[in-house]
């Protein structure tokens, strides 16, 4: 039983240190010149998508508003 507990604990420690190493590596990479370039490109793409989504939402809102107005006119007849 003791052997099973130490095996589980060693797996947890290995996962913890592995995650910590991955985090450090990602931090170092993202702070490098290439990482900054990648972040800037990602931010630019996100901004483009944000504008596109905003435009689509406005179009959908206008279509729904128009449809609601036409339904209201039909009901009033």
The first five atom37 places (N, CA, C, CB, O) and aatype in JSON, in Angstrom:
{
  "aatype": [20, 20, 20, 20, 20, 20, 20, 20, 20, 20, 20, 20, 20, 20, 20, 20, 20, 20, 20, 20, 20, 20, 20, 20, 20, 20, 20, 20, 20, 20, 20, 20, 20, 20, 20, 20, 20, 20, 20, 20, 20, 20, 20, 20, 20, 20, 20, 20, 20, 20, 20, 20, 20, 20, 20, 20, 20, 20, 20, 20, 20, 20, 20, 20, 20, 20, 20, 20, 20, 20, 20, 20, 20, 20, 20, 20, 20],
  "atom_mask": [
    [1, 1, 1, 1, 1],
    [1, 1, 1, 1, 1],
    [1, 1, 1, 1, 1],
    [1, 1, 1, 1, 1],
    [1, 1, 1, 1, 1],
    [1, 1, 1, 1, 1],
    [1, 1, 1, 1, 1],
    [1, 1, 1, 1, 1],
    [1, 1, 1, 1, 1],
    [1, 1, 1, 1, 1],
    [1, 1, 1, 1, 1],
    [1, 1, 1, 1, 1],
    [1, 1, 1, 1, 1],
    [1, 1, 1, 1, 1],
    [1, 1, 1, 1, 1],
    [1, 1, 1, 1, 1],
    [1, 1, 1, 1, 1],
    [1, 1, 1, 1, 1],
    [1, 1, 1, 1, 1],
    [1, 1, 1, 1, 1],
    [1, 1, 1, 1, 1],
    [1, 1, 1, 1, 1],
    [1, 1, 1, 1, 1],
    [1, 1, 1, 1, 1],
    [1, 1, 1, 1, 1],
    [1, 1, 1, 1, 1],
    [1, 1, 1, 1, 1],
    [1, 1, 1, 1, 1],
    [1, 1, 1, 1, 1],
    [1, 1, 1, 1, 1],
    [1, 1, 1, 1, 1],
    [1, 1, 1, 1, 1],
    [1, 1, 1, 1, 1],
    [1, 1, 1, 1, 1],
    [1, 1, 1, 1, 1],
    [1, 1, 1, 1, 1],
    [1, 1, 1, 1, 1],
    [1, 1, 1, 1, 1],
    [1, 1, 1, 1, 1],
    [1, 1, 1, 1, 1],
    [1, 1, 1, 1, 1],
    [1, 1, 1, 1, 1],
    [1, 1, 1, 1, 1],
    [1, 1, 1, 1, 1],
    [1, 1, 1, 1, 1],
    [1, 1, 1, 1, 1],
    [1, 1, 1, 1, 1],
    [1, 1, 1, 1, 1],
    [1, 1, 1, 1, 1],
    [1, 1, 1, 1, 1],
    [1, 1, 1, 1, 1],
    [1, 1, 1, 1, 1],
    [1, 1, 1, 1, 1],
    [1, 1, 1, 1, 1],
    [1, 1, 1, 1, 1],
    [1, 1, 1, 1, 1],
    [1, 1, 1, 1, 1],
    [1, 1, 1, 1, 1],
    [1, 1, 1, 1, 1],
    [1, 1, 1, 1, 1],
    [1, 1, 1, 1, 1],
    [1, 1, 1, 1, 1],
    [1, 1, 1, 1, 1],
    [1, 1, 1, 1, 1],
    [1, 1, 1, 1, 1],
    [1, 1, 1, 1, 1],
    [1, 1, 1, 1, 1],
    [1, 1, 1, 1, 1],
    [1, 1, 1, 1, 1],
    [1, 1, 1, 1, 1],
    [1, 1, 1, 1, 1],
    [1, 1, 1, 1, 1],
    [1, 1, 1, 1, 1],
    [1, 1, 1, 1, 1],
    [1, 1, 1, 1, 1],
    [1, 1, 1, 1, 1],
    [1, 1, 1, 1, 1]
  ],
  "atom_positions": [
    [[0.83, -1.18, 0.0], [0.0, 0.0, 0.0], [0.87, 1.25, 0.0], [-0.94, 0.0, 1.2], [0.58, 2.21, -0.71]],
    [[1.92, 1.24, 0.77], [2.83, 2.37, 0.86], [3.5, 2.63, -0.48], [3.88, 2.13, 1.94], [3.74, 3.77, -0.85]],
    [[3.8, 1.55, -1.2], [4.44, 1.68, -2.51], [3.51, 2.36, -3.51], [4.86, 0.29, -3.03], [3.95, 3.16, -4.33]],
    [[2.21, 2.04, -3.43], [1.23, 2.65, -4.32], [1.11, 4.15, -4.05], [-0.14, 1.97, -4.17], [0.99, 4.95, -4.98]],
    [[1.13, 4.54, -2.77], [1.03, 5.96, -2.41], [2.24, 6.74, -2.89], [0.88, 6.11, -0.91], [2.1, 7.86, -3.38]],
    [[3.42, 6.16, -2.74], [4.62, 6.87, -3.19], [4.65, 6.98, -4.7], [5.89, 6.16, -2.68], [5.17, 7.95, -5.24]],
    [[4.1, 5.99, -5.39], [4.03, 6.05, -6.85], [3.08, 7.15, -7.29], [3.59, 4.68, -7.43], [3.37, 7.89, -8.23]],
    [[1.94, 7.28, -6.62], [0.98, 8.33, -6.92], [1.56, 9.7, -6.63], [-0.31, 8.13, -6.13], [1.37, 10.64, -7.41]],
    [[2.26, 9.82, -5.51], [2.87, 11.09, -5.14], [3.96, 11.48, -6.13], [3.45, 11.02, -3.72], [4.09, 12.65, -6.48]],
    [[4.73, 10.5, -6.59], [5.78, 10.82, -7.55], [5.18, 11.25, -8.89], [6.72, 9.61, -7.75], [5.75, 12.1, -9.57]],
    [[4.05, 10.66, -9.26], [3.38, 11.09, -10.5], [2.87, 12.52, -10.39], [2.22, 10.14, -10.84], [2.96, 13.3, -11.34]],
    [[2.35, 12.86, -9.23], [1.86, 14.21, -9.01], [3.01, 15.2, -9.05], [1.12, 14.31, -7.66], [2.91, 16.25, -9.69]],
    [[4.11, 14.86, -8.38], [5.28, 15.75, -8.41], [5.83, 15.89, -9.82], [6.36, 15.22, -7.47], [6.21, 16.99, -10.23]],
    [[5.89, 14.81, -10.55], [6.38, 14.85, -11.93], [5.47, 15.73, -12.78], [6.46, 13.42, -12.51], [5.96, 16.53, -13.58]],
    [[4.17, 15.59, -12.62], [3.23, 16.43, -13.38], [3.38, 17.9, -12.98], [1.77, 15.96, -13.14], [3.34, 18.77, -13.84]],
    [[3.55, 18.17, -11.7], [3.72, 19.54, -11.22], [4.96, 20.18, -11.82], [3.79, 19.57, -9.7], [4.9, 21.29, -12.36]],
    [[6.08, 19.49, -11.72], [7.33, 20.05, -12.24], [7.32, 20.12, -13.77], [8.52, 19.23, -11.77], [7.91, 21.02, -14.36]],
    [[6.67, 19.17, -14.39], [6.53, 19.22, -15.85], [5.71, 20.43, -16.28], [5.88, 17.93, -16.37], [6.07, 21.12, -17.24]],
    [[4.62, 20.69, -15.58], [3.8, 21.86, -15.87], [4.54, 23.15, -15.61], [2.54, 21.83, -15.05], [4.43, 24.11, -16.37]],
    [[5.3, 23.17, -14.53], [6.07, 24.36, -14.21], [7.13, 24.61, -15.3], [6.74, 24.22, -12.83], [7.34, 25.75, -15.7]],
    [[7.79, 23.56, -15.76], [8.8, 23.71, -16.81], [8.16, 24.19, -18.11], [9.54, 22.37, -17.04], [8.72, 25.03, -18.81]],
    [[6.99, 23.66, -18.43], [6.29, 24.09, -19.64], [5.9, 25.56, -19.53], [5.03, 23.23, -19.88], [6.01, 26.3, -20.51]],
    [[5.46, 26.0, -18.36], [5.12, 27.4, -18.15], [6.31, 28.32, -18.29], [4.51, 27.57, -16.79], [6.22, 29.39, -18.91]],
    [[7.43, 27.91, -17.73], [8.65, 28.71, -17.85], [9.08, 28.79, -19.31], [9.79, 28.1, -17.0], [9.44, 29.87, -19.8]],
    [[9.04, 27.66, -20.01], [9.43, 27.64, -21.43], [8.51, 28.53, -22.25], [9.41, 26.2, -21.98], [8.98, 29.28, -23.11]],
    [[7.21, 28.46, -22.0], [6.26, 29.3, -22.74], [6.51, 30.78, -22.44], [4.81, 28.92, -22.38], [6.45, 31.61, -23.34]],
    [[6.78, 31.1, -21.19], [7.06, 32.49, -20.82], [8.31, 33.02, -21.5], [7.21, 32.62, -19.32], [8.32, 34.15, -21.99]],
    [[9.34, 32.21, -21.52], [10.58, 32.63, -22.18], [10.36, 32.81, -23.68], [11.7, 31.61, -21.93], [10.84, 33.77, -24.28]],
    [[9.63, 31.89, -24.28], [9.37, 31.98, -25.71], [8.54, 33.21, -26.04], [8.66, 30.72, -26.21], [8.86, 33.94, -26.99]],
    [[7.48, 33.46, -25.28], [6.6, 34.58, -25.58], [7.27, 35.93, -25.34], [5.35, 34.49, -24.75], [6.82, 36.94, -25.88]],
    [[8.33, 35.96, -24.54], [9.07, 37.2, -24.32], [10.24, 37.36, -25.27], [9.56, 37.26, -22.9], [10.95, 38.36, -25.22]],
    [[10.45, 36.38, -26.13], [11.51, 36.51, -27.13], [11.0, 37.38, -28.28], [11.96, 35.11, -27.66], [9.82, 37.72, -28.32]],
    [[11.88, 37.75, -29.18], [11.49, 38.58, -30.33], [10.42, 37.88, -31.16], [12.72, 38.9, -31.21], [9.43, 38.5, -31.55]],
    [[10.62, 36.6, -31.43], [9.64, 35.84, -32.22], [8.31, 35.74, -31.48], [10.18, 34.42, -32.53], [7.25, 35.84, -32.09]],
    [[8.36, 35.56, -30.18], [7.15, 35.48, -29.37], [6.38, 36.78, -29.38], [7.49, 35.09, -27.95], [5.15, 36.78, -29.47]],
    [[7.1, 37.91, -29.29], [6.43, 39.22, -29.35], [5.77, 39.42, -30.71], [7.44, 40.36, -29.07], [4.66, 39.94, -30.79]],
    [[6.47, 39.01, -31.77], [5.9, 39.13, -33.11], [4.62, 38.29, -33.21], [6.93, 38.69, -34.18], [3.62, 38.73, -33.77]],
    [[4.68, 37.08, -32.66], [3.52, 36.19, -32.69], [2.35, 36.8, -31.9], [3.89, 34.81, -32.12], [1.21, 36.75, -32.35]],
    [[2.64, 37.38, -30.75], [1.59, 38.02, -29.95], [0.98, 39.19, -30.69], [2.15, 38.48, -28.61], [-0.24, 39.37, -30.67]],
    [[1.82, 39.99, -31.34], [1.31, 41.14, -32.1], [0.42, 40.68, -33.25], [2.47, 41.98, -32.63], [-0.64, 41.27, -33.49]],
    [[0.84, 39.64, -33.95], [0.03, 39.11, -35.05], [-1.29, 38.56, -34.54], [0.8, 38.02, -35.8], [-2.34, 38.76, -35.16]],
    [[-1.24, 37.88, -33.41], [-2.47, 37.32, -32.82], [-3.41, 38.45, -32.41], [-2.13, 36.43, -31.6], [-4.62, 38.36, -32.62]],
    [[-2.87, 39.5, -31.82], [-3.7, 40.64, -31.41], [-4.33, 41.31, -32.62], [-2.87, 41.66, -30.61], [-5.49, 41.73, -32.57]],
    [[-3.58, 41.4, -33.7], [-4.1, 42.0, -34.93], [-5.25, 41.16, -35.5], [-2.98, 42.15, -35.98], [-6.28, 41.69, -35.9]],
    [[-5.06, 39.84, -35.53], [-6.11, 38.94, -36.03], [-7.35, 39.02, -35.15], [-5.6, 37.48, -36.08], [-8.48, 39.06, -35.66]],
    [[-7.16, 39.05, -33.85], [-8.3, 39.15, -32.92], [-9.06, 40.44, -33.17], [-7.82, 39.07, -31.45], [-10.29, 40.45, -33.14]],
    [[-8.34, 41.53, -33.41], [-8.98, 42.8, -33.7], [-9.79, 42.73, -34.99], [-7.94, 43.92, -33.79], [-10.9, 43.26, -35.06]],
    [[-9.24, 42.07, -36.01], [-9.96, 41.89, -37.27], [-11.25, 41.09, -37.05], [-9.07, 41.2, -38.31], [-12.31, 41.46, -37.54]],
    [[-11.13, 39.99, -36.31], [-12.31, 39.16, -36.03], [-13.34, 39.93, -35.21], [-11.9, 37.89, -35.28], [-14.54, 39.79, -35.42]],
    [[-12.86, 40.74, -34.28], [-13.76, 41.53, -33.45], [-14.58, 42.49, -34.32], [-12.96, 42.32, -32.39], [-15.79, 42.61, -34.14]],
    [[-13.93, 43.15, -35.26], [-14.63, 44.07, -36.16], [-15.63, 43.32, -37.04], [-13.63, 44.84, -37.04], [-16.74, 43.78, -37.26]],
    [[-15.21, 42.14, -37.53], [-16.09, 41.34, -38.38], [-17.33, 40.88, -37.6], [-15.33, 40.13, -38.94], [-18.45, 40.94, -38.11]],
    [[-17.13, 40.44, -36.39], [-18.24, 39.97, -35.56], [-19.16, 41.14, -35.24], [-17.71, 39.33, -34.25], [-20.39, 41.0, -35.27]],
    [[-18.58, 42.29, -34.92], [-19.39, 43.47, -34.62], [-20.27, 43.84, -35.82], [-18.49, 44.66, -34.22], [-21.44, 44.18, -35.66]],
    [[-19.7, 43.77, -37.01], [-20.45, 44.08, -38.23], [-21.58, 43.08, -38.44], [-19.52, 44.09, -39.44], [-22.7, 43.46, -38.78]],
    [[-21.29, 41.79, -38.24], [-22.32, 40.76, -38.41], [-23.45, 40.92, -37.39], [-21.7, 39.37, -38.28], [-24.61, 40.73, -37.72]],
    [[-23.1, 41.28, -36.17], [-24.12, 41.48, -35.13], [-25.01, 42.67, -35.49], [-23.46, 41.7, -33.75], [-26.23, 42.61, -35.33]],
    [[-24.4, 43.75, -35.99], [-25.19, 44.91, -36.4], [-26.13, 44.54, -37.54], [-24.28, 46.08, -36.81], [-27.29, 44.95, -37.54]],
    [[-25.63, 43.78, -38.52], [-26.47, 43.35, -39.64], [-27.64, 42.49, -39.15], [-25.63, 42.56, -40.67], [-28.78, 42.68, -39.58]],
    [[-27.36, 41.57, -38.25], [-28.4, 40.7, -37.72], [-29.42, 41.51, -36.93], [-27.79, 39.6, -36.82], [-30.63, 41.26, -37.01]],
    [[-28.94, 42.48, -36.16], [-29.84, 43.34, -35.39], [-30.75, 44.13, -36.32], [-29.04, 44.29, -34.48], [-31.96, 44.22, -36.08]],
    [[-30.18, 44.7, -37.37], [-30.98, 45.48, -38.31], [-32.0, 44.6, -39.02], [-30.07, 46.17, -39.34], [-33.14, 45.02, -39.24]],
    [[-31.61, 43.37, -39.38], [-32.54, 42.44, -40.03], [-33.68, 42.08, -39.08], [-31.8, 41.17, -40.49], [-34.84, 42.04, -39.49]],
    [[-33.36, 41.83, -37.82], [-34.39, 41.49, -36.83], [-35.31, 42.68, -36.58], [-33.73, 41.03, -35.51], [-36.52, 42.51, -36.43]],
    [[-34.73, 43.86, -36.52], [-35.52, 45.07, -36.3], [-36.48, 45.3, -37.48], [-34.59, 46.3, -36.12], [-37.65, 45.63, -37.28]],
    [[-35.97, 45.12, -38.68], [-36.8, 45.28, -39.87], [-37.94, 44.26, -39.89], [-35.95, 45.14, -41.13], [-39.08, 44.59, -40.2]],
    [[-37.61, 43.02, -39.56], [-38.62, 41.96, -39.52], [-39.67, 42.27, -38.46], [-37.97, 40.6, -39.24], [-40.87, 42.08, -38.71]],
    [[-39.25, 42.74, -37.3], [-40.19, 43.08, -36.22], [-41.11, 44.22, -36.66], [-39.43, 43.46, -34.93], [-42.31, 44.21, -36.37]],
    [[-40.54, 45.2, -37.36], [-41.36, 46.32, -37.82], [-42.39, 45.85, -38.85], [-40.46, 47.41, -38.42], [-43.54, 46.3, -38.83]],
    [[-41.99, 44.96, -39.76], [-42.94, 44.48, -40.76], [-44.04, 43.62, -40.12], [-42.21, 43.67, -41.84], [-45.19, 43.68, -40.55]],
    [[-43.71, 42.85, -39.13], [-44.7, 42.05, -38.41], [-45.66, 42.97, -37.67], [-44.02, 41.08, -37.42], [-46.87, 42.74, -37.66]],
    [[-45.12, 44.02, -37.04], [-45.96, 44.97, -36.31], [-46.94, 45.65, -37.26], [-45.09, 46.01, -35.59], [-48.1, 45.85, -36.92]],
    [[-46.47, 46.02, -38.44], [-47.35, 46.66, -39.43], [-48.46, 45.7, -39.87], [-46.53, 47.13, -40.65], [-49.61, 46.11, -40.04]],
    [[-48.12, 44.43, -40.05], [-49.11, 43.42, -40.45], [-50.15, 43.22, -39.37], [-48.43, 42.09, -40.77], [-51.34, 43.09, -39.67]],
    [[-49.74, 43.2, -38.13], [-50.65, 42.99, -37.02], [-51.61, 44.18, -36.88], [-49.87, 42.78, -35.72], [-52.77, 43.99, -36.53]],
    [[-51.13, 45.38, -37.15], [-51.95, 46.59, -37.0], [-53.01, 46.69, -38.08], [-51.06, 47.84, -37.03], [-53.99, 47.42, -37.91]],
    [[-52.85, 45.98, -39.19], [-53.83, 46.07, -40.29], [-55.13, 45.46, -39.94], [-53.32, 45.41, -41.51], [-56.05, 45.46, -40.76]]
  ]
}
